[in-house]
Amino acid sequence: MAVINGRAKRYDGTAIDYVLIFRWKDGKCLDKSIPDKAGNWSFEYHNNTIAGVTYVADGCEPISHGPYELVVQI
């Protein structure tokens, strides 16, 4: 198991609503993470994959970025 994490806030400094983690190759959603009040989020993964991240906040355009190679270290 390994973890990808980050911090995401709106322009006013409040945390975004949620983060979608998706498989880069086909866009399939892998999971959803709800940030804490500081905007910190994380996603635990168990398989190697290439993923993207989309930040979603009410009243804001979604922002997607990546790709990120998620590699489980043995």
PyMOL commands that set and color helices and strands:
alter all, ss='L'
color gray80, all
select strands_A, chain A and resi 2-7+18-23+29-33+40-45+49-56+63-70
alter strands_A, ss='S'
color yellow, strands_A
deselect
rebuild
show_as cartoon
